[in-house]
Structure formats: C-alpha cells, structure tokens
C-alpha cells in the first residue's frame, strides 16, 4: 500500500498509538482523575456539536468548585471566527524524509527539558515484504479552531489567540493535566522539572523565549516546572517576522507556514489541494495543521 493509497483513518491509527492512557496520566496528578477523564470526553462532545457549552459548564461547575476552589475560572469560550491572520501549517508527507531536523530545531529553539518535544515525527511501516514503505508523520500541535484542551481547562490557562494559535499561560497553569487527556493528538507534555544541566553546563541559565520574560534559574514557581507545555508555532519568532524553527530548518522543504485566511497564500492554496487532509477531522476540532499525501 503506497502513501497516496492510505486513508485518513490509517493516519489516525498512527496518532492513536502515541496517546497517553488517560487514567494512568491523571493518576499521577494531585487532582480528581475521574473528573478529568469525564470532562475530556465531554469537551470533545462540545467540539463536535453533540453537547452544548452551557450544559457542559452547568454539568461540571459544582465539581470544579469543589476540586479547584479559588483557582477555578469558568468563562464561556468565544469561538466566533476572527478576521485577519490565522496562522496554519501544511506538511507534505511525500517530501518528509523522517530526518527529525524539525524535532532537533524545535528542541534547540525552545530549550525543552528531557522527555519534552513539541515536534515529533511518528514512523510506521506499511505494506508487506518485499513491497514495504515507511510513512513519516510529523506531529506539532494542531492549533485547532475548536480546541478541546481549551474547553477542559478549569483555570483558563490554555486559550486561543486571535491569530489562531492555541497557547498556555504557565503562570496560571496549575498542572492538573486535564488538557493532556483531552487533546486527541497527544500534543501536550507535563514538565516534571528534569534538566540537561549535568550534560550541558549553563542549560538552566537561559529560559525558553516562549515565556516572554527572563525568569532566571530554572526552578519551581519561576519557570514552567509543574505545568503543561506544548508547541505554539514559535510565537516569539512570528513576532519578529520569522517562521517557526521547524519550518526554517526542514531540509526536505516539506513544511509550509502562513496565513490560512489569505486565499493567495501558499498554505491556503495547499490546504485546498486534492491531496490535503486533516487528522481526525470527524471530531470537529478543526486542526490548522494540514497534511498532503
């Protein structure tokens, strides 16, 4: 079976293999596991239109107050379409050679700690011997139009910017990890505080540019330790007029980045290609990372 013959469901199976077990993930959190799992399931129902957002809030309000107390912030998410820029990415799977330069560039740019990579390349062998092929599936955050992670966050630390980027306020994040199990793409990681300091002297002296300010030494309550982290399309680079690090360094020229709201942009044209598809489109999340097969 060649790459072009694969269906969306075949790619979705590759993604599902990377997902964490919700029960196991939340068992390591100090917060209510059952509440998180149930909220994650219902957040996806809100996204696909089978559950009204007001009913979602009414259903969980009392439980959230009891669990999170003064931390809770329940605000109705405004998912009205914004005018102006909507950043998106198109990845050509025929060009991706699985070199992992995107993973390395992202890790270097964002100075992520051990075990945390915002960009990964999933690999899968397809076909039968001797007719075998390898599929490379790069996976950044999808930056969905209707992100389940935003719906499920009890403190609104995860939110969507007007430019379409889904980001995290690590000063507000309490590390409940509900967003990790709500994300259908496995794009989020918990920062346990591990460091490369022993291998790279001075690693902790410079914090990731994504947090906007110099926070000094990497330690709890000053840096993202104990919170959730994810790709944000290198927002700090976009503000300087640059592309995300993974796009700039892709040696196969497999990644394209730009404004999906501009019909004349390269990404907009590629997103409307007959080769284009979105992962798990049936969920209704509306991912803004589009693939070409």
C-alpha positions in Angstrom: 0.0 0.0 0.0 1.5 3.3 -1.1 1.3 6.6 0.8 -1.2 8.0 -1.6 -3.5 5.0 -1.0 -3.6 5.5 2.7 -6.9 6.8 4.2 -7.3 9.3 6.9 -8.2 6.5 9.3 -4.9 4.9 8.6 -3.1 8.0 9.7 -5.4 8.4 12.7 -4.3 4.9 13.9 -0.7 6.1 13.9 -1.6 9.0 16.1 -3.7 6.9 18.5 -0.6 4.8 19.2 1.2 7.8 20.7 -1.7 8.9 23.0 -1.2 8.5 26.8 -3.6 6.4 28.8 -5.9 9.0 30.4 -6.3 7.0 33.7 -2.6 6.5 34.0 -1.8 10.1 33.2 -4.2 11.6 35.7 -3.3 9.1 38.4 0.0 11.0 38.7 -1.9 14.3 39.1 -3.0 15.5 42.6 -6.4 16.3 41.2 -9.6 14.2 40.6 -8.9 11.5 37.9 -12.5 10.6 37.2 -13.5 14.3 36.8 -10.6 14.9 34.4 -11.5 11.9 32.2 -15.2 12.7 32.1 -14.5 16.3 31.3 -12.1 15.4 28.5 -14.8 13.1 26.9 -17.5 15.8 27.2 -15.1 18.6 25.9 -14.8 16.6 22.7 -18.6 16.4 22.5 -18.8 20.2 22.8 -16.3 20.5 20.0 -18.2 18.2 17.7 -21.6 19.8 18.5 -23.3 17.0 20.4 -23.1 18.8 23.7 -23.9 22.5 24.3 -21.2 24.5 26.0 -23.6 25.9 28.6 -24.7 22.4 29.5 -21.1 21.4 29.8 -20.5 24.3 32.3 -23.6 23.5 34.2 -22.7 19.9 34.5 -19.3 20.4 35.9 -19.4 23.7 37.8 -20.1 22.3 41.2 -17.5 19.6 40.8 -14.9 22.1 39.6 -15.5 24.5 42.5 -15.2 21.6 45.0 -12.0 20.4 43.3 -10.2 23.6 42.4 -11.7 26.2 44.7 -10.4 29.7 44.2 -8.4 28.6 41.2 -11.4 27.9 39.0 -12.2 30.3 36.2 -15.2 29.3 34.0 -15.7 31.6 31.1 -17.6 30.8 28.0 -15.2 30.2 25.2 -15.8 32.6 22.3 -15.3 30.5 19.1 -16.5 33.1 16.7 -14.4 33.4 13.6 -11.9 36.3 13.7 -10.9 38.4 10.8 -7.2 39.0 10.0 -4.4 36.5 10.3 -5.0 32.8 11.1 -1.7 31.0 11.2 -1.5 27.5 9.9 0.9 24.9 8.6 0.9 22.5 5.7 3.2 19.4 5.8 3.9 17.4 2.6 4.3 13.8 3.6 5.8 12.9 0.2 8.7 15.3 1.0 9.2 14.4 4.6 12.2 12.0 4.9 12.0 11.4 8.6 15.3 13.2 9.3 14.0 14.7 12.6 15.6 18.0 11.9 12.3 19.6 12.9 12.5 17.9 16.3 16.0 19.0 16.9 15.4 22.6 15.7 12.4 22.9 17.9 14.2 21.5 20.9 17.1 23.8 20.5 14.9 26.8 19.8 12.6 26.3 22.8 15.1 24.7 25.1 12.8 22.0 26.2 13.8 19.7 29.0 14.3 15.9 28.8 11.2 14.0 27.7 9.5 17.0 26.2 9.5 17.6 22.4 6.9 19.9 20.8 7.6 18.4 17.4 7.9 14.6 16.9 7.9 12.5 13.8 5.9 9.3 14.1 7.0 6.4 11.9 5.1 3.4 10.5 6.0 0.7 8.1 3.3 -0.1 5.6 2.8 -2.9 3.0 4.1 -6.4 3.0 7.6 -7.7 2.2 9.1 -7.2 -0.2 6.8 -4.2 -1.0 7.4 -2.1 2.0 7.5 1.6 2.7 7.9 3.9 5.7 5.4 6.6 6.5 6.7 9.6 8.4 4.0 11.6 10.2 5.3 14.9 11.7 3.2 16.0 14.7 3.3 19.5 16.1 0.3 20.9 18.0 -2.6 21.2 15.6 -3.8 24.6 16.9 -7.4 23.7 16.4 -10.3 26.1 15.6 -12.3 24.5 18.4 -9.7 23.0 20.8 -10.9 20.5 23.4 -8.0 21.5 25.6 -9.4 25.0 26.0 -12.8 23.7 26.9 -11.5 21.4 29.6 -9.0 23.8 31.4 -10.5 24.7 34.7 -8.4 27.8 35.2 -8.3 29.0 31.6 -4.6 28.8 31.4 -5.0 27.4 27.9 -6.5 29.8 25.5 -6.7 30.7 21.8 -5.2 33.9 20.4 -7.0 36.0 17.7 -4.3 34.7 15.3 -5.4 31.1 15.7 -2.6 30.0 17.9 -3.5 27.9 21.0 -1.1 28.8 23.8 -0.6 28.3 27.6 -0.2 30.9 30.3 2.2 29.0 32.5 1.7 31.5 35.4 -1.9 30.4 35.6 -1.5 26.7 34.8 -1.8 24.5 37.9 -0.7 21.3 36.2 -3.9 19.3 36.5 -3.2 17.7 33.1 -6.8 17.6 32.1 -5.8 19.2 28.8 -3.3 16.4 28.1 -6.0 13.7 28.1 -8.5 16.0 26.3 -6.1 16.6 23.4 -6.9 14.0 20.6 -3.4 14.4 19.1 -1.1 13.9 22.1 0.5 17.3 21.6 0.9 18.2 25.3 3.5 17.3 27.9 3.9 17.8 31.6 7.1 19.4 32.8 8.4 17.4 35.7 11.4 19.7 36.3 14.1 17.5 34.7 17.1 19.3 33.2 20.1 18.8 30.9 22.2 20.7 33.4 24.5 17.8 34.0 25.1 17.3 30.3 25.0 21.0 29.3 26.5 23.4 31.7 24.5 26.6 31.8 21.4 25.0 30.4 19.3 26.4 33.2 20.7 29.9 32.9 18.6 30.7 29.9 14.8 30.1 29.8 12.7 29.4 26.8 11.9 32.5 24.7 8.3 31.4 24.5 7.6 32.7 28.0 8.3 36.3 27.2 10.5 37.3 30.1 13.8 36.3 31.6 12.9 34.1 34.5 16.4 33.3 35.6 17.4 29.9 37.0 15.1 27.0 36.1 13.2 26.2 39.3 9.6 25.8 40.5 7.4 28.9 40.5 9.8 30.8 38.2 9.7 28.6 35.1 7.2 26.1 33.7 8.1 23.3 36.1 4.9 21.6 37.3 2.9 22.9 34.3 1.9 21.7 30.9 3.9 22.6 27.8 3.3 22.5 24.0 4.1 23.9 20.6 3.0 27.4 20.0 4.2 27.8 16.4 7.3 29.6 17.8 5.2 32.7 18.6 8.2 34.6 19.7 9.7 34.1 16.2 6.5 35.1 14.4 6.5 38.4 16.4 9.9 39.1 14.8 8.6 38.3 11.3 10.3 34.9 11.2 8.9 31.4 10.5 8.7 28.6 13.2 12.1 26.9 13.7 10.8 23.6 12.3 9.8 25.3 9.0 13.0 27.2 8.6 15.2 24.1 9.1 13.2 21.4 7.2 15.8 20.1 4.8 13.2 18.4 2.6 11.2 21.7 2.3 8.2 19.7 3.5 6.7 22.4 5.7 4.8 25.5 4.7 3.6 28.2 7.1 1.4 31.2 6.6 -2.0 32.9 6.8 -4.9 30.4 6.1 -7.2 33.4 5.8 -5.4 34.7 2.8 -6.7 32.9 -0.3 -3.5 33.9 -2.2 -1.1 32.5 0.4 0.8 29.2 -0.3 -0.6 27.5 2.7 -4.1 28.4 1.8 -3.7 27.1 -1.7 -2.1 23.9 -0.5 -4.8 23.4 2.2 -7.3 23.3 -0.7 -5.3 20.7 -2.7 -6.9 17.4 -3.6 -4.0 15.8 -1.6 -4.9 17.7 1.6 -6.4 16.1 4.7 -6.7 16.8 8.4 -6.1 14.3 11.1 -9.3 13.1 13.0 -11.5 15.5 11.0 -14.6 13.8 12.3 -14.0 15.2 15.8 -14.9 18.7 14.6 -11.8 20.3 16.3 -10.7 21.9 13.0 -6.9 21.4 13.2 -4.9 24.1 11.4 -2.1 21.7 10.6 -2.9 20.2 7.2 -1.2 17.3 5.5 -0.6 16.4 1.9 -0.4 12.8 0.9 
